[in-house]
Amino acid sequence: MISIIIPTYNSSKFIPDLLGSIFKQAVDDIEVIMVDDRSTDNTVELVKQYPVRLIEMERNGGPAKARNKGVREAKGDIIFFLDSDVIVLEGTIKAVKEYFQRNPSAKCVIGICDTMSLNKGFVPHYMAMFEYIHLIGTPVKEKKLDNAGPTEPSNGIAALSAFVSYVLMFLLPCAPVLKNAIIFLLIIFFFANLKWWNFMRKEAGLFFAVKALFLNYFLGIVSIFAAMYGVISYPFAKKEII
């Protein structure tokens, strides 16, 4: 059996399309577990209209806790995680089931999103294309986690280059010689992003790709700041098993 586990929080506008896409799949031995994280809209009322197992969290704790709760309640031997704001393309669940049947030693597989997001706007489109290009050509490896998507080394190099170049810009008035270092880091940043940038340029046009490059620069700075904050704050944080 496949247990499809979906954490929800104020997801009412996505529920009909999501559950409709799941129950159109030609797979019988599945269970759908919706774990609601204390929604304040009518998510729960909508979910109750479908043949799913609804679990309501006692307090809001985030999607990780909701997923773990769903896993503890699941009866299937295959755990299928979904977010609440997606739809499942036809044949997806069947393909997952058949893959595990053909590859009994496999521990996990990861799906590939479509290049067009369900949500409108530049950022959702960028994120969909970014995930797609990093996953589409990456083989699934058995017995260890796959180095795909945002964990790819080139993305770490790009983020670090963006962060260091940003910091050096503040020091530039005091040390003009840093200009060459900033230019060098920006070149590294560009070439580290060249794979996905070329893909977006071909698929969505030059203007879109240029905007995507600026957004990725900003995200690189934010991700390094977040990593530093996490490392510094972790020893002082209250630990809780989820």
N, C-alpha and C positions, 0 to 999 in steps of 0.2 A: 504494500500500500504506500501511496505517496501522501504525505502530510504537508499541505500548503499552509504556511504560517505567515500571517500578515498583521503587523502592528498598525494600529490606526490612531489618529488624533485629529479631530476636526476635518475628517476626510469625506464629508457627505457628498461633495460635488464630484468625487472620483468613484464612489462605490458602485453605481449602476454599471458604468463601463468596465470597471475592473472585474466584478463578479460575473457580469455578462460574458466577458471574454474567457473566463475560467470555465464556466459551465457549458460553453460551446465546444470545449475540447472533447474529443472522442476517447476518453479514458474513464473507466468505471470505478476502479479501486483507488479513489482519492478521498481525502477528507480536507475540508477547508476550515482552518482555525483563525478566527479574527480576534485579536487581542487589543481591546480598546483601552487607551491610556488616559482615561477620564476626559473624553471629549465633551465640549460645551455646546456643540451644535447637535444636529439630529442624526449623527453618524450611527449611533446604536439603533435607533428606530429603523433606519434603512437596512442595516445589516440583518435585523430580525426578519426581514421579508424574504430572505434567501436561506436555502438549506445548508447553513454553516454552523459550526460550534462557536459561540460567542463567549469570550472570557473578558470580564471587566476588571481592570486593575483597581486596587483599593485606593491608590494615589498615583498621581502622575510621576513617572520615573524615567521617561525616555524610551526610545525604540529598542535599545539593547535589552533592558529589563523585560519589555513586552515580548520580544522574540524568545528570550530564555524561558519565560513563563509558558509560551506556546510549545516550546520543545518538550518541556516537562509533561505537558498534557497530551502530546502527540502519540498516536498509535502506529504510525507508519514506519517502515524501515528506510524510507527515503524522505529526508527533510528538504522541502522546497521553499526557500524564503522569497517573499515578494514585498515590495513597498506598496503603499496604498494608492500612490498616484501614477500607476502604470496600467497598461493592458498587456495581456498575454497573446502573442501572435498564434495563429492557428497551427496546431501540430507541435507546439513547444513542449507541453507536458509529456506527450507521447514520446517525443525524441529523447527527453531526459530518461524516461523509464527504459527505453530500448538501449540507451547508452550503458546504463548500469547493468542491464542484462547481458550485454556483449562484453563488458569489462568489469567483472566481479571484483577485481582488485582495486578499482578506482575508489577514491575517498570523496572527491567532490568535483563538480564542474561549475563553470561560471558562464552565464548567458551574455549575449552581446545585444546591446540596445540598438534600435534603429537610429539612423542619422538625423531624423526629424523628431523633435520632442513633441509630446502631446500639448505642452504648455507653449504659448506663443511668446515671442520676444527673442532678443539677441542672446541673452545669457543661457536660457534653456537650450537653444539651438547649438551654441558653442559647447556646452557640457555634453550634449548627446554626441556630437561629432568627435569631441576629444576622447570620450570613452570608447567610441567605436573604433577609431583608428589605432588606439593602443591595444585593443583586444582582438581585432579581426585577424591579424597575422600571427598571433601568439599561440603556440601549441600548448595543449593541456598536459602537464607533467604529473605522473603518478607518484605517490608517496611523499610529495612535498608541495608546499604552496607555490602557485605559479607567480612568476614575477611579471605581473601585467598591470596595465592601467597606470594610475598615479604613482605606483611604487617602482616604476621603471627608472633605472639609474639616470637616464637623460633628464627626467623631470626633476630629480633631486639636484643635479648639476645646474639646471636652469634656475631653480628656486634659489639656490645658494648664490649664484652669480647675480641674480636680481637683487637680493638682499644686500650683499656686500657693495654693489655699485650704488645702491640707494644710500647706504650709510656714508660712503665716500663722498657723495655729492655735498653733504653737509660740511665736510672738512675741506672742500675744494677752495673756498675763499682764503683759508689759512695756508693751504699747501697746493698751489696750482699744478705742481708736478703730478698730482694724483689724476689729472685729466687723462693721461695715457692709460692708467690702470682702469679707469672707468670705461673708456672706450674698449679696452681689451675684454673686460668682463661682459660688456654688452654684446660683443661679437660672440663670445662663448655662449651667452644666453640665446642668441639667435640661432646658432648652429645646433645647440642642444634641442631646440624646438622645431628644427627644420622639417622633420618627418611629418608631424601633424600639421604644420603651417602650410606645407605644399599641398597636403590633402584638402585642407579647408579652402585654399586659394583655387584649386581646380573645381571643387564641388560648389562653393558658395561665392566665389569671386574675390578679387584682390582687396576691395574695401572691407569686406567681412573679415578676411584674414588679418589685415592690419589692425582692426579693432580687437580681434582675438589675441593678437600678440601683446597689445597694451594691457588687456585684461589679465593675461597670463603673467605678465610682469608684476602687476599688482598682487595677484594671488600668490606668487612666489614670495613676495615680501611678507605677506600676511602669514603664510604657512611657516616660514622660518621664525617669525615672531612668536607664533603659537607654539612651535616646538620648544623654543627657548623657555617660554613661560611654563610649559608643562614640565620640563626637566627641573626648573627651579622650584616650582610650587609643589611637585609631587611628594617630596619628603615631608611636607607640612600638611598635606591633604588628609582628610579623614577617609580611611579605606572602608569600602563596603563591598561585600561579595554580591554580585548580581546574577 
